[in-house]
């Protein structure tokens, strides 16, 4: 039996209030999947944020400062 058919049959066995919970859970799973896909993309929107510090610190010093700031 196909999974889709199994889900339909089991869903029909549930009372109405639990059907609502199943729909909420499905929405949660779909939203979670979308967030995971979006999260994988890396952007350089932070680029240049520390430019005012370039004369004060070397790149190695900035790396150490970044570790301190975490």
N, C-alpha and C positions, 0 to 999 in steps of 0.2 A: 504494500500500500504506500502511496506517495505521502511524503511529509505534509504537503498542503492538505490532503484529504484527512489525515490523522488530526491535524490541528483543527480543521473545521468540525470534525466529529466531536472532539473533546471540548471545544468551545461551546457547542450546542448543549453539552451536558451540564454546563455551569449555570448557576443562578445569575440573574441580571447584574447584581452588584459585583460579582467576581468577573463578569465579562468586562465591566468598566475597568477593573484593575488590570486585566490582560491588555486592554487597549492602551492604558497608561504606560504599561511596561514596554509595549511595542514602540510607542512614541519615544520613550527613554532610550531604548536600544538604537533607534534610528538617529536620534540626536547625538548620542555618544559616538556613533560611527562617523557622522559628519564632522564633529569636533576633532576626532582623531585624524581624519584626512587633512583638515585645515592645519592642524598642529604640525604636520610634517614639513610644511613649507617654511623655508628659512629666508628671512629678509634682512637686508642691511639697513634697516630704518634707523639704527643707532649710529650709523657711520658719521663721523665728524663730531660726535657728542663731546669728546674729550679734547677737541682741537685747541681749546684755550690753555690746556695743560702741557702742550707739546714742548714749550720752551722751559718748563719747570722740571719735567721728568723725562727720563729715557723710556723707551718701550719696555725694557725689563723692569724698571722701577714702577711703571704703570701696572704691569702684570702683578707685581707684589702688592701694590695698593689695592688692586681689584680683589685680591684674595683677602685682604684685611676688611674690605667693605662688605664682603658677603657675610 
